[in-house]
Amino acid sequence: MEIASAHGRVRGSTFDVSADGLGLKGVVPQVGASLLAEFPLPGIGLPLELAGQVVWSDASGSRAGLLFEDVDPGLREILASYVSGRLAS
């Protein structure tokens, strides 16, 4: 995945993807930072691009949680379908 912030673009990885947000691993911005996350979702031809805010990070600074903001309802349904296993990977 790629994340873009006011400081540029960096690559990282995800965990715990949900319809509301995702976990970030790797280079983690500070809590409160606004980000644009771009990541592939199996079963979807194009990468998803979602804006969000970092809402937590661990003590080591290697993991954080991104809460999506202003997600289109159709896209939220696609994410929910993927998470629940209804969207084939």
C-alpha positions, 0 to 999 in steps of 0.5 A, a space after each residue: 500500500 502507499 500512504 500520502 501525507 503532507 510529508 510525501 508518499 511512503 510504502 507500508 503494509 496493512 492489517 485488520 482492514 474493515 469498512 471503517 478503517 485499517 491498521 498500518 505497519 511500517 512508517 507510521 505518521 503521528 496520531 492526528 495526521 491526515 492521510 490518503 491511503 491507496 491499496 489494492 483489494 482482491 477482486 477489485 480491478 483498481 486500487 482503492 484510494 481513501 482519506 483518513 486520520 491516524 487515530 492511534 499508534 503503538 508505543 514502538 511507532 511501528 503500527 497505527 490505526 487509520 479511520 476512514 473519512 467521508 467514504 462513499 456508501 457504495 465503496 463502504 459496501 464493497 469494503 464490508 463485503 470484502 471483510 465479511 468474505 462475500 467478495 471473492 479474492 
